[in-house]
Amino acid sequence: VQLVESGGGLVQAGGSLRLSCVASGIIFSTYDWGWYRQAPGKSRELVASISRGGTTNYIESVKGRFTISRDNSKNTVYLQMNNLNPEDTAVYYCYPGYNIWGQGTQVTVSS
């Protein structure tokens, strides 16, 4: 199983980024997917999730700003992040469960 996250970078507050996670070695469509993030000195937290049926959930701090989506034909899950603020700075990981993690992608938001 391999997860490859991409799309992170340095952005100013108020900017946008779109993260992608391509999965291989896994039957993508049969999993619920989540995006987690881990800021320096903090625990990893679930930011957004999407079920096999497309139901989405978000933590309160990103509601209205982040959108999770999936494309089963491309084995890819996305996280569109708008109106970013410095508190969103973290390494972001996609996660299908079962302790399967990729390398993550760094998101840095400057004020």
C-alpha positions as CSV (number, residue, x, y, z in Angstrom):
1,V,0.0,0.0,0.0
2,Q,1.3,3.4,-0.9
3,L,-0.2,6.9,-0.2
4,V,1.3,9.9,-1.9
5,E,0.2,13.3,-0.6
6,S,1.0,16.4,-2.6
7,G,-0.2,20.0,-3.1
8,G,1.2,21.6,0.1
9,G,3.3,24.7,0.2
10,L,3.8,28.2,1.6
11,V,0.8,30.5,1.2
12,Q,-0.2,33.8,2.7
13,A,-3.2,34.1,5.1
14,G,-6.4,34.1,3.1
15,G,-4.9,32.0,0.3
16,S,-5.9,28.6,-1.0
17,L,-4.3,25.2,-1.5
18,R,-5.6,21.9,-2.9
19,L,-4.1,18.8,-1.5
20,S,-4.2,15.5,-3.3
21,C,-3.6,11.9,-2.1
22,V,-3.1,9.2,-4.6
23,A,-3.4,5.6,-3.3
24,S,-2.1,2.4,-4.7
25,G,-2.2,-1.2,-3.6
26,I,-5.6,-0.6,-2.1
27,I,-9.1,-1.0,-3.3
28,F,-9.7,2.8,-2.9
29,S,-13.5,2.8,-3.3
30,T,-14.1,0.4,-0.4
31,Y,-12.6,2.8,2.2
32,D,-13.7,5.8,4.1
33,W,-11.0,8.4,3.9
34,G,-9.8,11.2,6.2
35,W,-7.4,14.1,6.1
36,Y,-5.4,14.5,9.3
37,R,-3.0,17.2,10.3
38,Q,-0.2,17.6,12.8
39,A,1.2,20.9,13.8
40,P,4.5,21.2,15.6
41,G,4.2,20.2,19.2
42,K,0.6,19.0,18.8
43,S,-1.2,15.8,18.4
44,R,-2.4,14.6,15.0
45,E,-6.0,15.6,14.5
46,L,-8.7,14.5,12.0
47,V,-9.7,17.5,9.9
48,A,-12.2,16.1,7.5
49,S,-13.5,12.7,6.4
50,I,-15.5,11.3,3.5
51,S,-17.3,8.0,3.6
52,R,-17.6,5.5,0.8
53,G,-21.0,7.0,0.0
54,G,-19.7,10.5,-0.1
55,T,-20.9,11.7,3.3
56,T,-18.5,14.4,4.6
57,N,-17.6,15.6,8.1
58,Y,-15.4,18.5,9.3
59,I,-14.0,19.8,12.5
60,E,-15.6,23.1,13.5
61,S,-12.5,25.2,12.8
62,V,-12.5,24.3,9.1
63,K,-16.2,24.2,8.3
64,G,-17.0,26.5,5.4
65,R,-13.3,26.8,4.4
66,F,-12.2,23.2,3.6
67,T,-13.9,20.7,1.3
68,I,-13.0,17.0,1.1
69,S,-13.8,15.1,-2.1
70,R,-12.9,11.8,-3.7
71,D,-12.5,10.4,-7.2
72,N,-12.7,6.7,-7.1
73,S,-11.7,6.4,-10.8
74,K,-8.4,8.1,-10.0
75,N,-7.8,6.5,-6.5
76,T,-7.5,10.0,-5.2
77,V,-8.9,12.0,-2.3
78,Y,-8.7,15.8,-2.2
79,L,-8.8,18.5,0.3
80,Q,-9.6,22.0,-1.0
81,M,-8.5,24.6,1.6
82,N,-9.7,28.2,1.2
83,N,-9.2,31.2,3.4
84,L,-6.2,29.7,5.1
85,N,-4.9,31.1,8.4
86,P,-1.6,30.5,10.3
87,E,-3.4,28.1,12.6
88,D,-3.8,25.7,9.6
89,T,0.0,25.3,9.4
90,A,0.8,21.6,9.8
91,V,1.8,18.5,7.9
92,Y,-1.3,17.0,6.3
93,Y,-1.9,13.3,5.8
94,C,-4.6,11.3,4.1
95,Y,-5.7,8.2,6.0
96,P,-7.9,5.2,5.1
97,G,-7.6,3.6,8.5
98,Y,-5.7,0.4,9.5
99,N,-2.7,2.5,10.5
100,I,-1.8,3.2,6.9
101,W,0.0,6.5,6.5
102,G,1.9,8.4,3.8
103,Q,4.7,10.9,4.2
104,G,2.4,13.8,4.4
105,T,2.6,17.2,2.8
106,Q,3.6,20.4,4.6
107,V,1.2,23.4,4.6
108,T,2.6,26.7,5.9
109,V,0.5,29.7,6.2
110,S,2.2,33.1,6.8
111,S,0.4,36.0,8.4
